[in-house]
Amino acid sequence: MEKKKQHQSFRLPQQWRLLLLLLILLFASSAAQGHNYADALHKSLLYFEAQRSGRLPYNQRVGWRDHSGLTDGLEQGVDLVGGYYDAGDHVKFGLPMAFTVTMLSWGVIEYRDEIGAAGELEHALEAIKWGTDYFIKAHTSPNVLWAEVGDGDTDHYCWQRPEDMTTSRQAYKVDENNPGSDLAGETAAAMAAASIVFRKTNPHYSRLLLHHARQLFEFGDKYRGKYDEEEGSVGVVKRYYASVSGYMDELLWGALWLYKATDREEYLKYVITEAHSFGGIGWAISEFSWDVKYAGLQIIASKVLTVRVEEKRTAHLDRCQGPKLYHLKGPPNMAAALLMEGKHKKYSHILEKYRSKAEFYLCSCLRKTNGSDVDHTPGGLIYIRQWNNMQYVSTTAFLLTVYSDFLQSSGQNLSCHGGSVGHEELLRFAKSQVDYILGSNPMNMSYLVGFGPNYPTRVHHRGASIVSYRENKGFIGCTQGYDNWYGRPEPNPNVIIGALVGGPDWQDNFTDERGNYMQTEACTYNTAPLIGVFGKLLQLEGNEDGQTQNLVASF
């Protein structure tokens, strides 16, 4: 009797319990709603229109930009008009541009339906094609690829709108005598991935892209060398986009994308035979970026062993002998069968090594390795390095999302030190990184410009920081921009919507100053991986079974 009285004394009055329950339900509902991923997707794609070089199309949606770089390549007798400016300056750097297009294409390949359901597929395809149209121009012959237009050194002396450019537009190329296997391999990957994207909607263009991709890979493999060598090639790029990882990862990466695009075994065999000597199964890497492709390569190679077969083939396979069929649970568009093909079986021992390295990368991001974990800020953000850390956050979020889907469709778990990890935990962590980007962080700052009520307003970006050319066509000179615009304390006159800036430091601190380029400059390859991730998160929002309730990331 005494025990019962003690127990009752700790119970809240009924009205308080009801109020507490109501508060919990309200919090859960608010948390489940999370951020507006449809708006984030829409705004992210606008960013690529702001970064366009060349003659802008009639349907250009970013109204403060105008035509620029219309004589690019003229001095060299080649048409190099078009493409993208990489960041807040006006140099067209081939390597990061190609990686941007590869990631945009991969996102559409994985999440085409989800992006389409949001009404953004055409904009995503336009973003990809703006890049690949330029690569077609830049690949003027089988063994020649124009690698860069402009010079980072002279460009950085000036603070001008792209429409007013007076800096050097010298173009640089790689060829048989001045090789660039890294650039050729990444551009081949971009064009091969894009060929998959356009295969059904624009088959002629898809075949053209694949033709260029195959030639570029052959060129890069036959004439091996780094594109940033001081003597020859593109030595001027070394201070800006040096190929620190070398060219071997790009050759493996290009070959694997060509295998995905063609299903030709010669490319898969290349990935297998060169796996050890090129570091594909030797390097356990903790980053994925425009320079270092190993983690992305290892993720794709992990999936090669199992091939998803559409539901319509299931009935036929059930009647056949041979390949073993696994029936999977999941939503209708995920339901599939896994077919172990003979041509993959003979490579399984190497592909398993690729998978081991991929899982090490994922486990290190989750901080579930035995001493090789990636750093996290106190607020939970992946932290690789001081300068433009958000590029690593967005690529990691993408790879985690893709691998989560793979684990779910194959009924497997990720093996980390101390235990296994299910697909939901991977996706939950990916979502936490995206939500941090969108404002769920100690600064309450959205690092995606234009999203939410609080975002960087002094982005380190020449065009955004100076009055729009369409508003004031008066010429603004090289140093005039520095004198009158660079040091202004006011927000930029133009909002570069969808740009993902470099982000906070290791303690989650961020200073919104134009001169703080390590934190406030944005790059195309920062935003590109988010396109696919936003598509996936939108799919979760649309699920009627309330799966998003389980994916709410606690801050």
N, C-alpha and C positions, 0 to 999 in steps of 0.2 A: 504493500500500500504506500509506503514511504517513497519507493522508487518511482511509482506512478506519479506522485505529487511532484517529485523533482523533475521528471520529464515534462510534465505539463507547464511548469514554471518557465521553461525556455521557449515555449511556443509563442510566436507572434500572434497578436489579435487578428481575427479573420480579415478585418478591413485593411490592415497593413499587409497581410499576405496577398490579398487581391491587388493592392497597389503595386507591390513588388513584382508580382507576376505580370501586371500590365506593363511596367517599365522594362522588364526583360523582353517581353514580346515586341515592344516598340523598338528597343535596341537591336534585336535580332532582325526585325523587318528593315530597319535603316541600314544595318550592316550588310544584309543580303542584297539590298539595292546597290550598294557600293557606288562606284563611279559610272559615269555615262560613257561606256565604251564605244557606243555608236558615234557620239560626238568626237571622241578622241580619234577614232578611225578617220572620220571625215576631215578633221583638222590636220591630221598627220599627212594625208595625201595632198592637201593644199601646199604643204611645205615644199614639195618637189616642184611645183609650178613656180614658186618664188625663187628656186635655184636654177631655173632654166637659163641657158645661154643660147644665143641665136635669135632667129625671127620668131616671135611668139605667135601662136595660132589664134584664130578668131574666137575660140572658146576659152581663152585664158581667163581664169577666175581671180587670180591675184592682180588686182587693178593697179597697184602702185609700181609694178614692173613694166618695162618696155623692152624693145629690141636691143641687143648688145652683141658684141663680138662678131659682127657681120663680115669682117675681113679675115677671120681666123684661117690660117693656112695659106693665105694669098701669097706671102713671100716665098713659100716653099712650092707653090704651084699645085696645091691640093685643097680641096674643099673640106675644111674642118669646122664648119659652122654648126652649132648645136651642142648637145651634151649638157652636162651639169657643172656648175661651180661647186666645189666640194664643201665649202664652209662659208666663212665671212669674208673671203677674199675672191679674186677673179681668175685664179689659175684653174685650168682644167687638168686635174691629175688623173691619169688613166687607171692606176691600180685601185684607189679607193672608189672611183666611179664604177668600175667593173664589179667590185664587191657589193656595192649598193644595189646594182641591178640583179646580181645573183640572189641576194637576200629578198628583194622584192618579189622575184620570180618564185623562189622557194616558198615564200609565204602564200602566194596565190595557188601554187601547186597543192599545198597542204590544206588550205582553207578557202578555196575558190567559192564554194557554195555559201559559206558564212559571210564572206565579203560581199557576194552578190546579193544576199538577202538584206544586207544593210544598204543596198543601192549604190555601192562604191566600186563595183567590179570594173566598170568602164574607166573610172579614174585611175584605178590600179594598173590596168593594161596600158593606159596612156603614159603613166609614169615609167613603166618598163620600156615601152617602145621609144620614148624620147631618148633613153640611153642606148638602146640597141641600134636605132637609126644612126646614131653618131658612131658607134663601133663599126658599122658597115662602111661608113665613109673613111674611118681611120685605118681600116684594113685594106690598103690600096693594092696589095699584091700578096701572094701566098706567104712570102717571107718578109713582109714589111708591115709594121703596126706603129702608127703614130701614138706616142705615149703621153705627150704633155703639150699643152698650149699655154704660153705665158711662163714667167719666171718668178718663183716665189720671192727671191731677193728684191728685185725691182718692184714687184707688186706690193710688197709690204712697206715700201717707202711712201706709198700713196694711200690716201683715204678718200676714195671716189665712189660715186655710183657706177655700176657696170655700164650704164648708158653713156657715161662720159670718159671711159677708159682712155688713158694716154700712155699706159705702160706697155712694155714689150709684149708682143704676141708671137714671139718666136716659137716655132713648133719643133719638137724633138721626137725622134723615132728609134725603134729597135729594128734590127735587120740581121742578116747573116754575119756581118762583120762586127756588129754591136748588139749582141743578143740580149734578150730579156725574157727568159723562160718563166719567171714569176708573173710578169705582166701578161704574157701570151697565155699562160695556163689559167689565170683568173678570168681573162676576157673570154677564153674558150668556155669556161664554166658558166659565165653569165649568158652567153649566147646559146649554149646547150640547154640551160635551164629555161630560158625564155622560149626556146623552140617548143618545149613541152607545153608551156602556157598557151601558145598560139596555135597548137596543133589542130584543134577542131574549129576554131573561129576564123583562122587565117592560115590555111595549110600551105599556101605558096610562100608566105613570109616565114613560116616555121621552117620550111625546107631550106630557104635562103640562109637563115640563122644557123642551121645545123651545118650547112656547107662551110660557112666561115668558121664555125667552132672547130670542125675537124681539121681544117687547114691550119688554124692557129695552134692547135695542140701539136700537130706534126712539126710545125716550125719551132715551137718552144722546146720540144723533146729532142729534135735533131741538132739544134744550135743552142747548147745549154750555157747559161750564164745569168747572173743577176743584172737587172736593168739599171741599177743605181751605181754601177762602177764609176769611179772618178774619171778614168780615162775611157772615152767612148760611151756608148749607150746614153743614159740620161743622168749623168753625174750631178746635174743641178738639183735633182730631186732629193738628194741624200739628206739635206737638213729638214726635210718636211715629211717625206714618206719613204724612208729607207727600208729596204727589204731585209730586216734583221733576221727573219727566220729562213732566208734563202729562198730558192725556187722549188725545192723538192716537194714541199707541201702543196704548192699550186699545181704542179704536174699531176700529183695523185688526185687532187681535188678536181682538176679538169677532166681527167680520165674517168673518174667515177660519175661525174655529171654526163659525160658522153655515153657512158654505159646506160644510165637511166634514160637518156634521150633516144638511144638507138637500139638497145638490147643486144648489141654486138659484143660477143664474148671477148674479143681482142682487148677491149677497154677494161673489162673486169680482170682479165688475166694480167694486164699491166699493173693494176692496183694490188694484185696478189704478189706478183713476182718482184715488184719494187717495194713491197711493204716494209721490209727490214732495212734495206740500204737507204731508203728515202725517209726513214724515221716514222713511217705510218704506224708501226706497232712497237716502236721503241720509245717514243716521246710520250710521257704522261703530262699533258698540258693543262694549265689552270685558266686559260683565257682563249677566246675565240674572237678574231678581229680581222680587219682588212689585211693585216700582215700575216697572222698565224691562223692557218686553216685546219690544223690537225684535229681539233675537237669536232668541228662540223663534219670533216671527212670520216672520223671514227663513228659518229652517230649514224651517218648514212650507211656505212659499211656494215654496222650492226644489224641493220634492217634487211640487208641483201639476202641473208639466209632464209628468211621467211617472206614470201610474196603474197600480198593480199589478193584474193580472188573474189570478184563480185558475186553477190548472192545468186545471180542468174545462172552461174556456172555450177552452183552447189549440187543441184539435182543430177546433172550429168556426171559429176565426179563421184557421186554416191554410187552410181552404177558401174563405175570403173574400178579396176584393180590397179594397184601401183601406189601412186602418191597417197600418203596418209592425210586424212581430212580431220580437222578439228573444228567443231561447231562452237562458236563463241557467243557469249551473252553481251548485250549492249543495245543502244538505240538503233533503229532500223538502218540509218546511214552508216553505222559502224559495224553492223553485223556482217561477217565475212568468213571466209575459210582461209586457212594457211596451207600453202602447198610447198613442200620441200622439193625443189627441182634438182634433178641429178647433176646438172652443170654447176650447181652451188655446193653440192655435197662434197665434191672433190676439193673444194677450197675451204671447207668448213673450219679446218684447224687454224688457218690464217684469219679468217673472218671472226672467229672467236677471240683471237688476240686483239683485233680491232675493237671488238665489243668490250673487252676487258679495259682497254684504255679509255673508251667512251664512258664507261661506268665509273672509272676513277675520276674523270673530270666532273661528272654529275655529283658524285659523292663528296668531292672536295668543295663544290659550291654549297652543298647542304651541310658542310662541316661534319661529315661522317666518315672521315678517313683516319688513319692512325698517324696523325702528326703532319699532314700535308694539306690542311684545310685552307680555303680561301678566306681572307679577312672579311669581316662584316663590320659596318659602323654600329654604334650603340643603337641606332634606330633600325637596324636590320638590313641595311643595303650592302650588297656585294661591293667590296672595295679592292680594286686591283692596283691602281696608281693615281697619282695626284692630277695628272693632266687628262681632261675629258674622260673621267671614269664612267660616265653613263653609257659610253659605247659598249663597254663590257657587260653592263647590266642588261641592256636590251638584247644583245646576242645570247647571253646566258638564259634569259627568260624565254627566248624563242626555242633554244635547244631543249630546255626542260619541258616545254609544252609539247614539242614534237615527240620527244621520247616518252612522255606520259601517255600520249595517244598510242604509241607503239606497244607499250606495256599493257595497256588496257585491251587493245585488239588481239594481242597474243596471249593474254592470260598469264603474264609473267610479272615478276617483281625485280626491282633493282637490288643488287647485292652490294651492300656497303659494310664497312668495318663495324662489327657489333650487331648486325642484323639486316634484314631485308626492308626495302622501302616500296610501298605500293604506288600505283600511278596517281592516286589522289594527293599523296603528300608532295610528289613532284609538282603537280599542277598548282597546289596550294602555295608552294614556295614561289613558283613563277608568278602567280597572281600577286603575292605580297610585294614582289619587286616592281611590278607594273603599278600597283596601287601607291607605292612609295613615290614613283615618278609622278603620278597624277595628284599628289597632295597629301597622302597619308604618311606624314613624316614630321619630325620635331619642328621644322620650320613652317609647317602648314603651307608649303610652297609647291605649286605644280611646276615641275621642270619641263613640261611640254608647253611651249609658249602659246598663249591664247586659250588655254584650257583652264576652266575654273576661275574663281574670283581673284586669285593671287598667283602671279607668275612673273618671271623675269621681264622687265620692261626696258632694260639697257643692254640688250644682247649685243655681243661683239660681232657686228655685221655691217659692212659698209653701206650696202643699199638700204637696209632698214633704218640706219641711224641718220640718214640725210633726207631732206625733203624729197618727195617723189618727183621723178622726172616728168610725169604726166601733169603734176601740179605746177612745177616750175622748171621749164626747159632751159633756163639760164645755165651756162656751162659752169661747173664747179671743178676747179683745178686740183692737181695732185696734193699740194700742201694746203690749199684752201679748205679742204675737207677736215684736215687735222686742226687747222686754226679755228674754224667756225662750228664744227659739228662733233668731233671726236670727244672733246673734253666737256661737253655740255652736261650739266647734272640732270637735265630733264629727261623723261623717258623718250625712247626712239619715236620719231614721227610715224613710222610704219611698223605695224605689228607683224612679225614674221611667224604667222600662225603655223603650228605643227612642228616647229623646230624643237628638238630635244637638246638642251644645252649640256655643257660638261658636268654640271651638278655639284653637289656639296663635297666637302673634304671628309677626312676620315672620322671626324667628330660630328658629322651632320651639319656643319656650319656652311653658310653660303652668303656671298657678298655680291649683290646685284650692281656691279659697276662695269661699264663698257671696257675699261682697261684691264679687267680681270679675266683675260681670255682663257685661262685654264678652266674657269668655271662657267663663263657666260657665252663662250663660242659654241655654236651648234654645227653638226656635220650631217651630211646625207646618210652616212652609214650608221648614225645613231638612231635615226627614226625608222629606217627601212625594216629592221627585224620586227618592229612593233606592229606592222600592218597585219601580219599573220596572227600574232598573239591577240590583238584586239578582236579579230574574227573569231578565234576560239572562245574568248571570254563572252562574246556576244551570243555564241551558240549556247553556252551554259546558262546565260540569262534567259534564253528562250525555252529551256527545258521545263516541261510541266511537272517533273517529278521532284523539283526543289533541290536538285543536286548542288546548286550554288550555296545552299545553307551550310554545306559541309566544307566549303572552300573559303569561307570568310577568314581573312588573315587578321590575326590580332596584332595590334601595334603596341 
